[in-house]
Amino acid sequence: MNSYELHDRTAVVTGAASGMGAATAVLLAAGGARVALLARRRDRLEDLAAKIEAGGGNALAVPVDITDAASVTAVYDRVTAVYGRADLVVNAAGVMLPNPIGDGREDEWARMIDTNLTGALRVIRAFLPGLRAAAADGRPADLVNISSIGAHVTFPQYAVYSATKAALTQLSASLRTELGAETVRVTNIEPGLTDTELSGHVGNRELSAQLGAMFRAMPALSADDVADLIAYVTSRPRHVNLRQVIVLPTAQA
């Protein structure tokens, strides 16, 4: 992976226990950012923080449940007390639980909506004052939302997951109209087939087998590929906003 200049920046990365979130946290820290690691699994976060600090970086493990508003508020207080206000926020937390809509799995619907969309909104609400303050001070300020090509490409049995990602993509576009004038950058990233733990969440055997066949049929993106993109867009001059990035494996494109 490339190295990017991110010194004197404070980043918050959700979903940092694995996959794109963990890879992004490592790369941002390598670029010089102080990185707050947010996810549910404390042991994973502490291991990652130790790895980052052993490499000369600065990381803070902060367990959080983004589906709980009080938990997000407590994390904001903790991060701000240690690092000050964050000027770079990456919403990488997500869950993918595809099933036929006729199965009526309200438990899965609620989990995907509350994590992929409402959880992102909670994080944005908590850390937005820091982004605005950084921009007002003439410094870079970045909000990055990791959506999916499912936001605009239809896949059978993925209706609710895709709906949450379409909402996140639209949220990013709408927030850009609110925050762009304040020079807060909003970047929406839509990865295609990516090899992370997310595919392991699929409990439907038929759909899991379909995913497995896709991974065998083409080289997928890695979490590092997406992290490299995030570090790139957030290290551009502050007047440059890569607003919408669709990244696919070449064979899928």
Secondary structure as a PSIPRED ss2 file (coil, helix, strand):
# PSIPRED VFORMAT (PSIPRED V4.0)

   1 M C   1.000  0.000  0.000
   2 N C   1.000  0.000  0.000
   3 S C   1.000  0.000  0.000
   4 Y C   1.000  0.000  0.000
   5 E C   1.000  0.000  0.000
   6 L C   1.000  0.000  0.000
   7 H C   1.000  0.000  0.000
   8 D C   1.000  0.000  0.000
   9 R C   1.000  0.000  0.000
  10 T E   0.000  0.000  1.000
  11 A E   0.000  0.000  1.000
  12 V E   0.000  0.000  1.000
  13 V E   0.000  0.000  1.000
  14 T E   0.000  0.000  1.000
  15 G C   1.000  0.000  0.000
  16 A C   1.000  0.000  0.000
  17 A C   1.000  0.000  0.000
  18 S C   1.000  0.000  0.000
  19 G H   0.000  1.000  0.000
  20 M H   0.000  1.000  0.000
  21 G H   0.000  1.000  0.000
  22 A H   0.000  1.000  0.000
  23 A H   0.000  1.000  0.000
  24 T H   0.000  1.000  0.000
  25 A H   0.000  1.000  0.000
  26 V H   0.000  1.000  0.000
  27 L H   0.000  1.000  0.000
  28 L H   0.000  1.000  0.000
  29 A H   0.000  1.000  0.000
  30 A H   0.000  1.000  0.000
  31 G C   1.000  0.000  0.000
  32 G C   1.000  0.000  0.000
  33 A C   1.000  0.000  0.000
  34 R E   0.000  0.000  1.000
  35 V E   0.000  0.000  1.000
  36 A E   0.000  0.000  1.000
  37 L E   0.000  0.000  1.000
  38 L E   0.000  0.000  1.000
  39 A E   0.000  0.000  1.000
  40 R C   1.000  0.000  0.000
  41 R C   1.000  0.000  0.000
  42 R H   0.000  1.000  0.000
  43 D H   0.000  1.000  0.000
  44 R H   0.000  1.000  0.000
  45 L H   0.000  1.000  0.000
  46 E H   0.000  1.000  0.000
  47 D H   0.000  1.000  0.000
  48 L H   0.000  1.000  0.000
  49 A H   0.000  1.000  0.000
  50 A H   0.000  1.000  0.000
  51 K H   0.000  1.000  0.000
  52 I H   0.000  1.000  0.000
  53 E H   0.000  1.000  0.000
  54 A H   0.000  1.000  0.000
  55 G C   1.000  0.000  0.000
  56 G C   1.000  0.000  0.000
  57 G C   1.000  0.000  0.000
  58 N E   0.000  0.000  1.000
  59 A E   0.000  0.000  1.000
  60 L E   0.000  0.000  1.000
  61 A E   0.000  0.000  1.000
  62 V E   0.000  0.000  1.000
  63 P E   0.000  0.000  1.000
  64 V C   1.000  0.000  0.000
  65 D C   1.000  0.000  0.000
  66 I C   1.000  0.000  0.000
  67 T C   1.000  0.000  0.000
  68 D C   1.000  0.000  0.000
  69 A H   0.000  1.000  0.000
  70 A H   0.000  1.000  0.000
  71 S H   0.000  1.000  0.000
  72 V H   0.000  1.000  0.000
  73 T H   0.000  1.000  0.000
  74 A H   0.000  1.000  0.000
  75 V H   0.000  1.000  0.000
  76 Y H   0.000  1.000  0.000
  77 D H   0.000  1.000  0.000
  78 R H   0.000  1.000  0.000
  79 V H   0.000  1.000  0.000
  80 T H   0.000  1.000  0.000
  81 A H   0.000  1.000  0.000
  82 V H   0.000  1.000  0.000
  83 Y H   0.000  1.000  0.000
  84 G C   1.000  0.000  0.000
  85 R C   1.000  0.000  0.000
  86 A C   1.000  0.000  0.000
  87 D C   1.000  0.000  0.000
  88 L E   0.000  0.000  1.000
  89 V E   0.000  0.000  1.000
  90 V E   0.000  0.000  1.000
  91 N E   0.000  0.000  1.000
  92 A C   1.000  0.000  0.000
  93 A C   1.000  0.000  0.000
  94 G C   1.000  0.000  0.000
  95 V C   1.000  0.000  0.000
  96 M C   1.000  0.000  0.000
  97 L C   1.000  0.000  0.000
  98 P C   1.000  0.000  0.000
  99 N C   1.000  0.000  0.000
 100 P C   1.000  0.000  0.000
 101 I H   0.000  1.000  0.000
 102 G H   0.000  1.000  0.000
 103 D H   0.000  1.000  0.000
 104 G C   1.000  0.000  0.000
 105 R C   1.000  0.000  0.000
 106 E H   0.000  1.000  0.000
 107 D H   0.000  1.000  0.000
 108 E H   0.000  1.000  0.000
 109 W H   0.000  1.000  0.000
 110 A H   0.000  1.000  0.000
 111 R H   0.000  1.000  0.000
 112 M H   0.000  1.000  0.000
 113 I H   0.000  1.000  0.000
 114 D H   0.000  1.000  0.000
 115 T H   0.000  1.000  0.000
 116 N H   0.000  1.000  0.000
 117 L H   0.000  1.000  0.000
 118 T H   0.000  1.000  0.000
 119 G H   0.000  1.000  0.000
 120 A H   0.000  1.000  0.000
 121 L H   0.000  1.000  0.000
 122 R H   0.000  1.000  0.000
 123 V H   0.000  1.000  0.000
 124 I H   0.000  1.000  0.000
 125 R H   0.000  1.000  0.000
 126 A H   0.000  1.000  0.000
 127 F H   0.000  1.000  0.000
 128 L H   0.000  1.000  0.000
 129 P H   0.000  1.000  0.000
 130 G H   0.000  1.000  0.000
 131 L H   0.000  1.000  0.000
 132 R H   0.000  1.000  0.000
 133 A H   0.000  1.000  0.000
 134 A H   0.000  1.000  0.000
 135 A H   0.000  1.000  0.000
 136 A H   0.000  1.000  0.000
 137 D C   1.000  0.000  0.000
 138 G C   1.000  0.000  0.000
 139 R C   1.000  0.000  0.000
 140 P C   1.000  0.000  0.000
 141 A C   1.000  0.000  0.000
 142 D E   0.000  0.000  1.000
 143 L E   0.000  0.000  1.000
 144 V E   0.000  0.000  1.000
 145 N E   0.000  0.000  1.000
 146 I E   0.000  0.000  1.000
 147 S C   1.000  0.000  0.000
 148 S C   1.000  0.000  0.000
 149 I H   0.000  1.000  0.000
 150 G H   0.000  1.000  0.000
 151 A H   0.000  1.000  0.000
 152 H C   1.000  0.000  0.000
 153 V C   1.000  0.000  0.000
 154 T C   1.000  0.000  0.000
 155 F C   1.000  0.000  0.000
 156 P C   1.000  0.000  0.000
 157 Q C   1.000  0.000  0.000
 158 Y C   1.000  0.000  0.000
 159 A H   0.000  1.000  0.000
 160 V H   0.000  1.000  0.000
 161 Y H   0.000  1.000  0.000
 162 S H   0.000  1.000  0.000
 163 A H   0.000  1.000  0.000
 164 T H   0.000  1.000  0.000
 165 K H   0.000  1.000  0.000
 166 A H   0.000  1.000  0.000
 167 A H   0.000  1.000  0.000
 168 L H   0.000  1.000  0.000
 169 T H   0.000  1.000  0.000
 170 Q H   0.000  1.000  0.000
 171 L H   0.000  1.000  0.000
 172 S H   0.000  1.000  0.000
 173 A H   0.000  1.000  0.000
 174 S H   0.000  1.000  0.000
 175 L H   0.000  1.000  0.000
 176 R H   0.000  1.000  0.000
 177 T H   0.000  1.000  0.000
 178 E H   0.000  1.000  0.000
 179 L H   0.000  1.000  0.000
 180 G H   0.000  1.000  0.000
 181 A H   0.000  1.000  0.000
 182 E H   0.000  1.000  0.000
 183 T C   1.000  0.000  0.000
 184 V C   1.000  0.000  0.000
 185 R E   0.000  0.000  1.000
 186 V E   0.000  0.000  1.000
 187 T E   0.000  0.000  1.000
 188 N E   0.000  0.000  1.000
 189 I E   0.000  0.000  1.000
 190 E E   0.000  0.000  1.000
 191 P E   0.000  0.000  1.000
 192 G C   1.000  0.000  0.000
 193 L C   1.000  0.000  0.000
 194 T E   0.000  0.000  1.000
 195 D E   0.000  0.000  1.000
 196 T C   1.000  0.000  0.000
 197 E H   0.000  1.000  0.000
 198 L H   0.000  1.000  0.000
 199 S H   0.000  1.000  0.000
 200 G H   0.000  1.000  0.000
 201 H H   0.000  1.000  0.000
 202 V C   1.000  0.000  0.000
 203 G C   1.000  0.000  0.000
 204 N C   1.000  0.000  0.000
 205 R H   0.000  1.000  0.000
 206 E H   0.000  1.000  0.000
 207 L H   0.000  1.000  0.000
 208 S H   0.000  1.000  0.000
 209 A H   0.000  1.000  0.000
 210 Q H   0.000  1.000  0.000
 211 L H   0.000  1.000  0.000
 212 G H   0.000  1.000  0.000
 213 A H   0.000  1.000  0.000
 214 M H   0.000  1.000  0.000
 215 F H   0.000  1.000  0.000
 216 R H   0.000  1.000  0.000
 217 A H   0.000  1.000  0.000
 218 M C   1.000  0.000  0.000
 219 P C   1.000  0.000  0.000
 220 A C   1.000  0.000  0.000
 221 L E   0.000  0.000  1.000
 222 S E   0.000  0.000  1.000
 223 A H   0.000  1.000  0.000
 224 D H   0.000  1.000  0.000
 225 D H   0.000  1.000  0.000
 226 V H   0.000  1.000  0.000
 227 A H   0.000  1.000  0.000
 228 D H   0.000  1.000  0.000
 229 L H   0.000  1.000  0.000
 230 I H   0.000  1.000  0.000
 231 A H   0.000  1.000  0.000
 232 Y H   0.000  1.000  0.000
 233 V H   0.000  1.000  0.000
 234 T H   0.000  1.000  0.000
 235 S C   1.000  0.000  0.000
 236 R C   1.000  0.000  0.000
 237 P C   1.000  0.000  0.000
 238 R C   1.000  0.000  0.000
 239 H C   1.000  0.000  0.000
 240 V C   1.000  0.000  0.000
 241 N C   1.000  0.000  0.000
 242 L C   1.000  0.000  0.000
 243 R C   1.000  0.000  0.000
 244 Q E   0.000  0.000  1.000
 245 V E   0.000  0.000  1.000
 246 I E   0.000  0.000  1.000
 247 V E   0.000  0.000  1.000
 248 L C   1.000  0.000  0.000
 249 P C   1.000  0.000  0.000
 250 T C   1.000  0.000  0.000
 251 A C   1.000  0.000  0.000
 252 Q C   1.000  0.000  0.000
 253 A C   1.000  0.000  0.000
